């Protein structure tokens, strides 16, 4: 099979976001004058070590947010956001938080998610996340297409659940990943390969 995206794929579901998989889930928390917000994004990744930097992409818009979604609208106002990582133990709460709530809804409260404060930024974080990355917005880049934005952040603080540190390494019980469609995976099977000299 071959297709040009502009011509359509002819399948019942778009294969693109299932091809680039698995993808880590960035559960993005923000704060603004409207309150606290929490939403998952599967177009997310780390992009640099020194200083540590991450990106996530927001695609689509809500009618009450003028061409974007709550997370991007709020981090544009505040200049900060927090990336909370997800394990299978948090999957139901993560999924509940992606509902299309009206602007100003606190997903922490709405979905029964325990909240904690960040240390280096004025933003909430998911208290039970295995790790959380406090970020300062570096830039928000307009991408091709309507309501597509890439958010670039510098990590200014890192929270790690002590239970996830084993032999000096970050090893959570599992890591939830997005596979496309409605499919997810809990990554538990690890192996090590050392780079050649």
C-alpha positions as CSV (number, residue, x, y, z in Angstrom):
1,X,0.0,0.0,0.0
2,X,1.1,3.5,-0.8
3,X,-0.8,6.8,-0.4
4,X,-0.2,10.5,-0.5
5,X,-1.7,12.1,2.7
6,X,-3.4,14.8,0.7
7,X,-5.2,12.2,-1.4
8,X,-6.4,10.2,1.6
9,X,-5.6,6.6,2.7
10,X,-8.9,4.8,2.0
11,X,-8.8,2.9,5.3
12,X,-11.5,3.2,8.0
13,X,-9.0,4.8,10.3
14,X,-5.9,7.0,9.7
15,X,-2.8,4.9,10.0
16,X,-0.3,7.7,10.4
17,X,-0.4,8.0,14.2
18,X,-0.3,4.3,14.6
19,X,2.9,4.1,12.4
20,X,5.0,6.4,14.6
21,X,4.6,4.4,17.8
22,X,4.9,3.8,20.6
23,X,5.0,7.4,21.8
24,X,5.4,8.6,25.4
25,X,2.5,10.5,26.9
26,X,3.1,14.0,28.2
27,X,0.4,14.7,30.7
28,X,0.6,18.5,30.7
29,X,-0.5,20.5,33.7
30,X,-0.8,24.3,33.5
31,X,-2.2,27.2,35.6
32,X,-3.6,30.5,34.6
33,X,-6.2,33.1,35.7
34,X,-8.9,30.6,34.9
35,X,-7.4,28.0,37.2
36,X,-5.5,24.7,36.9
37,X,-5.7,22.4,33.8
38,X,-4.4,18.9,33.0
39,X,-4.5,17.1,29.6
40,X,-2.6,14.2,28.0
41,X,-0.6,14.7,24.7
42,X,0.9,11.8,22.8
43,X,3.0,14.0,20.5
44,X,5.6,14.5,23.2
45,X,9.3,13.8,23.7
46,X,12.6,14.9,25.2
47,X,14.9,16.7,22.7
48,X,18.1,17.7,24.5
49,X,20.2,16.9,27.5
50,X,22.0,20.2,28.4
51,X,20.0,22.1,29.3
52,X,17.3,19.4,29.4
53,X,14.5,20.3,26.9
54,X,11.2,18.8,25.9
55,X,8.6,19.4,23.2
56,X,4.9,18.5,22.8
57,X,2.5,19.3,20.0
58,X,-1.1,20.4,20.4
59,X,-3.4,19.6,17.5
60,X,-7.0,20.9,17.1
61,X,-8.9,23.6,18.9
62,X,-11.8,24.1,21.3
63,X,-14.6,26.6,20.5
64,X,-14.0,28.3,23.9
65,X,-10.2,28.8,23.4
66,X,-9.9,30.8,20.1
67,X,-8.0,28.4,17.8
68,X,-6.2,26.2,20.3
69,X,-6.7,24.0,23.4
70,X,-6.6,24.9,27.1
71,X,-3.0,23.8,27.7
72,X,-1.5,26.1,25.0
73,X,-3.8,29.0,25.9
74,X,-2.7,28.7,29.6
75,X,1.0,28.3,29.0
76,X,1.0,31.2,26.7
77,X,-0.3,33.3,29.6
78,X,1.9,31.8,32.4
79,X,5.1,31.0,30.5
80,X,5.3,27.6,32.3
81,X,4.0,24.1,32.2
82,X,4.7,20.7,33.8
83,X,5.0,17.3,32.1
84,X,3.8,14.5,34.2
85,X,4.7,10.9,33.1
86,X,2.1,8.2,33.1
87,X,2.1,4.6,34.3
88,X,-0.6,2.0,33.9
89,X,-1.7,2.7,37.4
90,X,-2.8,6.2,36.3
91,X,-4.2,5.2,32.9
92,X,-7.9,5.6,33.8
93,X,-7.4,9.1,35.4
94,X,-5.2,10.1,32.4
95,X,-7.9,9.0,30.0
96,X,-10.6,10.8,32.0
97,X,-8.7,14.0,31.9
98,X,-8.8,14.1,28.1
99,X,-12.5,14.8,28.0
100,X,-13.6,18.0,26.3
101,X,-14.3,20.0,29.5
102,X,-15.2,23.7,29.3
103,X,-12.3,26.2,29.7
104,X,-11.7,26.8,33.4
105,X,-12.5,23.2,34.5
106,X,-9.9,21.8,36.9
107,X,-9.3,18.2,35.6
108,X,-7.5,17.4,38.9
109,X,-10.7,17.9,40.8
110,X,-13.0,16.7,38.1
111,X,-11.1,13.4,37.6
112,X,-10.0,12.7,41.2
113,X,-6.3,13.3,40.6
114,X,-4.1,14.2,43.5
115,X,-2.4,17.6,43.0
116,X,0.9,18.9,44.3
117,X,2.8,22.1,43.7
118,X,5.9,22.5,41.6
119,X,9.1,23.9,43.1
120,X,10.6,26.1,40.4
121,X,7.4,27.3,38.6
122,X,3.9,28.4,39.6
123,X,2.1,25.3,38.3
124,X,0.4,22.1,39.7
125,X,1.7,18.6,39.1
126,X,0.3,15.1,39.4
127,X,1.3,14.0,42.9
128,X,1.4,10.3,42.0
129,X,3.2,10.6,38.7
130,X,6.4,8.5,38.6
131,X,8.2,11.6,37.3
132,X,7.3,15.2,36.6
133,X,9.3,17.8,34.6
134,X,8.8,21.4,35.5
135,X,9.2,23.5,32.4
136,X,9.7,27.1,31.3
137,X,8.3,27.9,27.8
138,X,11.1,28.6,25.3
139,X,8.8,29.0,22.3
140,X,5.5,28.1,20.8
141,X,5.8,27.4,17.1
142,X,3.0,27.5,14.6
143,X,3.0,24.2,12.6
144,X,1.4,23.6,9.2
145,X,-2.4,23.2,9.4
146,X,-5.0,24.8,11.5
147,X,-4.6,24.9,15.3
148,X,-1.3,22.9,15.2
149,X,1.3,24.1,17.7
150,X,4.7,22.9,18.9
151,X,5.6,23.8,22.5
152,X,9.3,23.9,23.3
153,X,10.2,24.0,27.0
154,X,13.3,24.0,29.1
155,X,13.2,21.7,32.2
156,X,13.9,23.7,35.3
157,X,13.0,21.1,37.9
158,X,12.6,17.3,38.0
159,X,10.5,15.2,40.5
160,X,11.1,11.5,40.7
161,X,9.1,9.1,42.9
162,X,11.7,7.5,45.2
163,X,10.2,4.0,44.5
164,X,11.2,4.4,40.8
165,X,14.9,4.8,41.6
166,X,16.6,1.4,41.6
167,X,20.4,1.0,41.6
168,X,20.8,4.6,40.7
169,X,18.6,4.4,37.6
170,X,15.1,5.6,36.9
171,X,13.0,2.4,36.6
172,X,9.3,2.8,37.1
173,X,7.1,-0.3,37.3
174,X,6.0,0.4,33.7
175,X,5.6,3.3,31.2
176,X,2.4,3.9,29.4
177,X,2.8,4.6,25.7
178,X,0.4,5.5,22.9
179,X,0.2,3.3,19.9
180,X,-2.5,5.1,17.8
181,X,-6.2,4.6,17.4
182,X,-7.5,3.7,20.9
183,X,-4.4,1.5,21.5
184,X,-1.9,1.8,24.4
185,X,0.9,-0.3,25.7
186,X,2.4,-0.7,29.2
187,X,6.2,-1.0,28.6
188,X,7.6,-3.5,31.0
189,X,10.0,-5.7,29.0
190,X,13.4,-4.1,29.1
191,X,16.7,-5.2,27.7
192,X,20.1,-3.5,27.5
193,X,22.4,-3.0,24.5
194,X,25.7,-1.1,24.9
195,X,26.9,1.1,22.1
196,X,30.0,0.0,20.3
197,X,33.3,1.8,21.1
